[in-house]
Structures are given as C-alpha cells and as structure tokens.
Amino acid sequence: MAALRICLITACLMSMSRGFLLDDNSLQNLLNLISQEKKLRASAELQINQLKSDVASMRANHQSSLCKCSAAGVVAFAATITSDITNFGTHQPVVFDKVITNVGGAYDVRHGSFRAPVDGIYMLSFSALQGQSSMWIGLELVRDNMVIARVKTGDNGYWNMGSNVVNVHLNAGDDVWVRHMSDSDSKHVVADKGFFTSFSGQLIHAD
C-alpha cells in the first residue's frame, strides 16, 4: 500500500511538473509535493520495518512453541480418559484428559493432540475399551487429518479392547491425534476409571 502511494505521488509530481510554469508559486508547490513525498516515504519505511519486526517475533514465538524438548532430547507422552465419552460425532477428536507422562511438553491436554517438536521417527500407540457385547467402536490415528492407523473393537463380548502401534516419520510441527471414525458404531468409548482407553508415543530417533 505504501509503495502504491509513493508511485502515485511520483506520477503526480511528473504530471504537474510538465504543466508548471517555473514561477514562484509553481516552484513552491513542487517543493511542497516533494516534502509530502518524503514524509510518505519515511512513513512507508517505518511500516515496513515494523512488519519485518512483527514477522521475526512471530517466527521466534512459533519456534519456541515447537521446541520444548528436554536437554537430553527425550520426547515421550502418555494420556488416558477418566470418563466415558458418548454420542461421538464423525471425526470428533478423543481428548485424553489425564496426563501420565509428558516429557518434552509436546502433548496438549486441552485438545488431546501431540505436536512433534523435532523431525524424526516416532512410535505412537492408542487403545479403546468397550464394555457391552452389543457395543462397538472405531477410532483412528491421524496426522494433520491424514489417517495413519485404525482400531475397531467390541460387538462380540464384554470388555473388548483393541489397540494399535505405528512407527511413523513426523516433521517438526506435525499434529497427531485420535478421533472417532464414523457415527455408524455405538459412539461410546469406555474409561472404566482410566488407563484402558489411552494414547501414547515417543521419539525413537531424531533426524
């Protein structure tokens, strides 16, 4: 926007200068326009410098939010649900509200998601418990909304439990979480005081 204004002023100066008769008034008007152009240029430069500063600050804050590894480079987390979750919607995230381990601080208990702090190979696991023979549930593990693993359990006995483990390469900043597959199942996952339906992972090797 500032550059556009400078261009417009410059064009105006050129147009007016062609029509000026070099008397005292026209020279003064020209000097006034040059002074205004200088002020606009200085203002634009200040705005550009402020934008550069804001961008640098945002990048620094983003990097700080990603890089929470311990000094030893250990990343490991585990979380479970403490209450049954019912009436799941399609692709509704499972929020594992009880944190067991969160070395590196990369698991977000507010949203039930894990954000990889560094590039590398991670081992991730999740499990689901069902309590009645007439019930079944399907959950899936997703990386930035792309499915990387699934679990189905239930419908053939009491206290059925399914689990899955996957090794996957994640880039720093990739988000991983567990979500409900579809509303065609019982839409109910069992906590039974916790530690059955769970989500965990660890960094195996950083790039």
N, C-alpha and C positions, 0 to 999 in steps of 0.2 A: 504494500500500500504506500509506504514512504517513497519507494523507488518510483512508483507511478506519479506521485505528486511532484517529485523532482523533475521527472520528464515533462510533465505538463507545464511547470514553471519555466523550464528551459525553452520549450516550444513557444510559450507566450512571450518570453524575452526576445527570441529571434524574430517573431512576428511583429512585435511592437517596435523593435529596433529598426526594422526595414521601413516602418512608416514614420519614424521620428524625424523631425527637422531638428538639427542639433542646436536648439536654443536652450536657454537656462532651464525652462520648465521641463523639457524633454530629457535633459541630462539628469535633472533631479529625480524625475520619475524612474528613469533607468537605474539610478543609484538605489532608490528605494526598493525596486524589484530585486536587485542583486542582494541587498541586505536581507530581504524576506527569504530569498532562496537559500542564503547561508544559514539562516535560522532553521528553515525546514530541513536542510541537510544535517545540521547538528542534532536536531530532534530525532531524525531518522536513525542516525548513528547511535544515539543513546538507546533507542528502542531495540536496535539490532543487537547491541552489546548486552542489553538486559535479557533478550531472548536467548542468546548464547549462554548466559549465566544460568538461566532457568533450566535449559536443556541439560547442562552439565550437572546441575543439582539433582534433577530427576534421574539421570543415569546413575549417579552415585548412590542415591537412595534405593534404586532398584537393585543395584549390585549388592548393596548391604543387606537387603531383604532376602536375596538368594543365598548369600554366602554365610551360613551360620554353622558351618562345620566346626567341630572341636579341633583343638590344636593337633591332635593325633590323626585327624582326617576320618574319624569314625562317624558314620551315619546309620542309625538304627531306630526303628519305632515299632510300637505295638499298641493297639487300642481295641476296645470291646464295647458292646452296647450293654446298658444296665437295665433297660426296659424293653418289652416287646414293641415292635413297630408294626402298626396295622394300617390298612387302607392305602397301601403304596400306590402311587401313580406310575405310569410308564416312564422309565428312565429317571425316577426320583432317586437322588443320592441317599446312601445309608450314612448317617452321621454317627460314628463310633465315639461316644461321649466320654468314656473312661480311658484315660491315657495310662498305659502301663510303662512304656519306655518311649523316650523321645530325645535320644542323643543326637545333637546337631540341630534340634529345634525345627525340623523340616515338616513335621506333621501338624496340620492346622485343625485343632479340635472343634473350632467353630463351624467348619464346613465339611469335616471328615475327609479332607484331601491331603495328599502328600506331594510336596513340591521338591523335585530333585535339586539339591544345591550345587552339584557339580556334574559334569559329563561322566558317564561310566556305566558299568554293568550292575544292575540291582536285582536282588531276589525278592519277590513280592508274593505274599500269600493271603488268602481270605477264606472264610468258612461261614456256613449258615446252618442253623439248627431249626428243625421242625418238631412240633410236639404231638400232633394227632395224625392218625392214619388217613384221614380224609383231606389233609392239607399238603400242599407242595409249594415250593418257592424257587424262582430262578434269579440269580444275581450275576452280574458281570463286572469285570475289572476293566476300566477304560483309561487310556492315556490321551488327554486332550480330546475327549469324546470319541476316540477310536478304540474299539473293543480289542483287548489283548488276552482275556481269559474269561471262562464262564463256569458257574456251578449251578446244578439243579439237584434238589433233594426233597424227599417226602413222598406221600401218597401210597406207601406200602408198609406202614408200621409206625409205632410210636417212637419218638425221639430219634428220628433220622437226622443224620448230619452229613453234609457234603463240604469238601474243601478242595482247593487248587493252589498250586505253586507254579510260578513262572519266573524265568530269568529273562530280563529284557534290558536293552540299552536305552538309557534316558539321557537327554540333553539337559543341561542346567536350565531350570525354569519350567520344565515339563511338569504338568499336574497329573496325578493319578488318583482315582477314587473308585469306590464300589457303588454300583447303582442297581436298582430293580430293573429286570429285563422288560416285562410287559404285564399288563393287568389281566392276563388270561389265567394266572395262577391264583393262589389263595390270598395274595397281597398281605402276607403276615409272616414276619420273621421273629423267632423266639429268643429271648435273652436268658431266661432261667437263672437269674442272679448274676449273669455275666460270664465272660471267658469262653463261651461256646461260639457265638457269632462274633467273629473278630477280623481284624485287618492288620497286617504287619509287613515289615520289609527291612532290608539292609543294603548298604552299598558293599558289593563284593570287590570291585576294582575300579578305581578312578582312571580316566583316560590320561 
